[in-house]
């Protein structure tokens, strides 16, 4: 197989006695390069800085007396390969062409959105005369309102991929309607940022889901991580303004007008307590709530950076920047836990993601998955080796990964022997997937 993968990390591979973040900065080696050569397996080639102490020496107590020292300023995992989903999507389409039948909108989303909106508006009306700091108000806002508004957040996420209706305009209007019970207009701004998150996953300065270095330095302790997990929505709301601002469109203006007008109408007819119910529900939905854990679970490296060669053909190491969760909380959250599946096929709606995983089980079952969302939050806050630094980043789109790498079941065959016709078909598939999964702002339907 021709050389097809190069991955760069700015963290040294830890020894068995050291966690990925536990080596002092003075002991970290220079970036290491990992290549896929003619052999199907990955070969690691790490060069140590002559001025650095070898990590093995540190583990043995040589050259440092601070073996247990946790570096307060570690680094992100820096990759030189592209994100893993494009190439795996091509490999799955080749192995399981029937996946195409799963693509396209589902009729379930729109009535579900209306049902949850009705529930939240009914509760807002019910609590219109109840003080926001009363126990019944807060408990309902956390248990019911937080879950309902997290459901609405993820409905908007689903609609962003044009998976409620066939028409783009209809999807945008439904997203604005769903935005009503959140209390703050954000659906159209989210749309632009989220599409970039898919297209440019992990690219520093474009993917606004990534924490900045400032956040990672300031919040690199239990108190800081608790603050982040409590006020995640604040970070996601403010971070884009510092990293990558959007050009406002008439859809942004319409979103702003509709939601703020609705807010004013709600306050006028039901009073401020009704408005507070929706706002507090939104806060809880993005705070220390079981369903909110998906924000962290999706892309943080909860087991620390893995060796890029881990797994057959390095598939585990290459796939580590996205992790799925298959538990029961998906029932409340539009199956967003199926996150590898979603990033591989953003044009497959939430109702069919379990079927996608079943069809392509040979690709998904070998990948690590979270067993519990609440545990992810607990570990993120309490584990000193997990934190804001545990994200994979890249400075550019990265070197393309050969789709054949993911064909683990055929790794003993000559998986590189693909005809030009097959390569052209893969390119056509990529264009099709991009159009169906990301084509949310075509001018023709503006």
N, C-alpha and C positions, 0 to 999 in steps of 0.2 A: 504494500500500500504506500502510496506517495505521502510525503510529509504533509499533514493536514491540520495539525493542531499545535499551537504554541501558547502556553499559559504562563503568565507572569504573576508572581506574588511578591508582596513587600513584607511578608512575614516569613521567618525561617520555619522550616518544618520542625515541630517540637520533638524532643525525645520522649520516651515513655514516662519519664518522671516529671515532665514539665507540661503544663497546659499550653495551648496556643498563645495565650496572652501573658504568660507568666515570666517570660525571659526579659531581663532588663534591656533597655534600648541599646545599650552598649554592646550587647551580645547578639543582636539580630544580624543575620547575614545579609549580604546584598541580594537584590531580587534574583530569584532562581528561574530558569527556563526549563519547561518540560515539553518534550516533543513526541509526536507519534511518527515513527519511522516506518521502515518496511514491515516490521513486526506489528501484529494487531495490538500488542500491549504497549503501554506508555512507558517511556524510560525517563527517569528524572535525572537532571544534571544541574546540581546546585553549586555555585561558586561562592566560596567564603571570602569575605573581605579580610585582607591580611592584617588589618588593624583591629579586627574583631576577635573576641574570644569564642572558641567553638562551643556550641550548645552542649555537646557531650561532656566537655570539660566542666561546664557550669553544673550539669547534673551530677558530676562526680565530685564537685566541690573544688575544682581547680580554677583559679583565676577569679573567683568571686565568692564572697561569703553570704550572698543574698539570693540563695537558690529559690526561696519562697517569695521573693519580691514580685509584686504585680506591677507591671509597667503602667504608670498613669497615662502615658501617651503612646499607646501602640498605634498600629496603622490598619487601614482597611485592607481587605484582600483585593489586590489589583490584578486584573485579568487582561491578557492581550488577545484572547479569543473573543469571538462574538458571543452573544447570549445563546444559551443552549436550545431555545425553543424552535427556531427556524429550521435547523438541521434535523431535529427529532421529528418535527411535523412532516418534513419530506420523507423521512424514513418510514414513518407510520403510514403515510398515504401510499407508499410503494408496497408495504407489507399488507396493509388492510385498506384497499381502495373503497370498501363499503362505508368507511367513515364519512365520506362525502354526503351520504344520505342523512346524516345527523345535522347537517348545517342548515341554518335558516331560523326565522323567528318561531316562537311558540305562542299559542293563543292564551296560555295560562297567566302570563305576566300581568297584562292590563287589568283583568278583574281582580287579581290578588292585590294589586296596588290600590284599587278603589276600596277594597275591603279593609285594608290596613289604614288607609286615610279615614275612612268612616269610623273605625274604632278610635283612632286618636282624637278626631274632632268631637266625638261623643264624650270621651273622657275629659277633654278640655272644657266642654260645656258643663259636665257634671261637677268639675272642681272649680267652677267660676266664682264660687263664694267661699272656697276653702283656702285657708292661709297656706302659702307655699312651704312654710317650715313645719307644718303639722306632719305627724307621722304617717297618716293615711295618704296624704298628698305625696310625700317623698317615697314611700314604699311603692305606691302605684307607678310613680314616674320612673323608678328604677326597674322594677320587675316587668311591668307591662309596657310603659312608655319607652324605656331604654331598648327593650327587645324590639318593639314595633318600629322605632325610628332607625335602629340598626338595620332592620329589614328594609326600610325605605331607602337608606343609604345604598344598600346592595341592589335594590330594584333599579335605582338610578344608574348604578354601575352596569347592570345588565342591559338597560335601555341604551346606555352609551354605545354599546356594540351593535345597536340596531336590531335587537333580538325580541322586541315586542311586536313590531309591525314591519312590513316590507319597506314602507316609505320612510325616508330620513326625516322629513318634516313631522310626520306623525309621531315618530320616536322622540323627537326633540320636544314636542308639545306635551307628551306624556311625562317626560322627565321634569318639565317645569311644573306640571300638575302634582307629581309626586313630591316635589320640593316644598309644597305648601306646609306640611306638618313639621318640617325641619325648623322653620322660623327664620332662617337666614338664606338668602338666595345664593346658590352655589352650583347648581346643576350644569349650566353651560360652561362655566369656568372649569369645572371638574372634567368635563368632556374632553377639552383640549389637552389638559395635563395627563389624563389617563391614557389617551391614545398614544401620546409620546412615551409614557411609561412602558407600554407594550413594544413600540417600535425601537426604543432606545434604552432597553432595560439595563440599568447599571451604569449608564454613561454619565459621568460627572458633569454637572452643569446643564444637563437636559432633563434627566429623570429626577423630578422633584420629590419622589418617594424616598430618595436617599438622604440620610442625615448629613449635614455639613460637618466639616472638621471642628468648627466652633462648638456645635452642639455636642459632638463626641467628647471634646475636651472638658467642657463645663459640666456635662451630665454623667461623667464616668465614675459614678458611685451610687450607693443604694438610694440616697436621697434624690439624686438627679434622675435616676432611672424611674423612681416612683413618681416624680413630678412629670416626667415625659409620659408615662403610662396613664397618668390621671388626666393630663391635658393634651392628649394626642391630637384632637381636632384643632386645637390652637396652633400646633406646629404645622399641621397640614394646610391650615388656612394662611399662615404668615410666611412659611418657607418659600413658596413660589415667588412672592414679591421680591425676595432678596436674591433668588437664583435665576428665575426665568419668567419675566412678565409676559402676558398675552396682549395681543392687539384686540381691543373690544370690538364686538360685532353687534348687529341688531338683535341677535339672539341673546347676547349678554344683557342688552338693554331690556328686552322683553321679559327675561327671567327676573331682573331686578324690579321692574314695574309690577309684574303680576304678584310676586311673593310679598313685596312691601305693601302693596294695596290690600292684599288678603290679611296681612298682619294688622293693618289699620282697621279693617272691617271687623276683625275678630275682637280687637280691643274695644271698639265702639259698641259692639253688640253684646259681648260677654264679659268685658272687663279685662284688667291686666292679669289677673290670676290665671285665666284661661291661656293667655299668651305665655305666661311663665311656665305653665305645665308643658307646653310644646318645647320651649327652650331648655328646660331642665331635663326633659326626656332626651333631647339631642345631646346634651352634655353627658348624661349617663351612658348613652349609646356609644360614645367614643372614649369612655373613661375606663375605670376598673370594673368592667362588666364582662361576664363570660364570653359573650359574642364579640366583644371588641378585641379580644386576643388575636383575632385573625390578622389585624394590622401588623403585628409583630411576627406571627407565625409564618406568614407567607414568604418573606425574603430574608429574615435575619438568620445568620449561621449559628443556630442554637447549640450545636456541638463543636463550635469553633471551626476554623477553616480546615477542611479535609485535604489530605494529600491529593494533588490533582491526578495522580495515577490510580486512585482507589477505584475498585470495581473493574469488571471486564471491559477492556478497551478504555479504561478511565471514565466510564459513564457516570459513576457516583461522584467523582471529583468534579467533572464538568457540569453536573446537574445541581450542585449544592446550593446555588443561589435562589432556588425556588423549592419549597417543600409543601406537600399536600397534607390534608387532614381529612379523614373519612368517617368521623364520629357523628353522633346524632344531632349536634348543634347545627349541622348543615341544613337540617329540616327548617330551621328558622332563618337561614342566611343564604338562600338562593344557591346552595351548594358551592359557595365560594371557597370552601375548603379543598375542593378539587382544583387546586391552583396550578399544578403542573399541567393538568389537562386543559384548563382554561387558557393558559398562556400558549400552549401548543396550538389550540384551536379556539381562538376568541370568537369564531363564527358559529360555534356550537352552543346552544342555549343551556341554561342551568338544568332544565328538566332532562337533558340527554347526556350530561357529563358522566353520570354513573355508567351509562351504556357505553360511552366512549372508553372509559377505563376497562370495562369488561372485554370489549373487542380487542383493545391493544394491551391486554394484561401482560404480555411478554415484554413490553416496554416500561410499564408503570409499576408492576409489582416488585421489581428489584430495587426501586428507589426508596430511600428512607422516607418515613411519614410520621407526623406527630400523632400521638395517641390521645392528647388532651389539650384543648386550648387554654383552659385556666392554668394548667401546669406550665405552659409556655410563659405566661405572664409572671408567674411566681419565680420561675428559673431566671427569666430576664432580669428581674429586680434583685434577686438575692445572690445569684451566682457571680462572684467577682471576675470570672473568666468569660462572662457574656455581657454584652452591652452595646452601646451605640456604634462601636467600632466593628461589630460583627456583621458587616455587609460587604458584598462583592461589588467592586467598582471597576470601570474601565475608562480610559481617557478618550477613546474613539470607538467606532463601531466594532473594530477587532477583526482578526483573521478568521475567515469562514471555516466552520467545522464541516468536515465531510459527513454527509448523512449516513454513510456506511458504518461510521463509528458506533451508531446506536443499534446496529444489527448484531446484537450480542449472540443470538442463537446461531448466526452464520459466521461467527468470527474465525472459525477454522477454515472457511472457504476463502476464495479469492474475492472478498467483498469489494475490492477496489476496481474490479474488472467490469466497469459499467460502460455501456455504449454511449455514443454521443446522443443518440435518440433518447435514452433514459435521462441523461443530464438535461436535455432540452425540456423533457416532460416535467422534470423537477422544477425547472425555472418557471414553466407555465403554471404549475401548481402553486408556486410561491406567489406569483402575481395574482392568481385567483384568490388565494387565502387572504392576501393583503387587501384586495378590493372588498371582499365579503366581511372580513373581520375588522378592518380599520377604516373603511371608506365612509366615514361619518360626516364628512364636510365637503362632499362634492358640490361644486357650484351649480350643477344642473338641477339639483333639488333644493337649492337655497330659496 
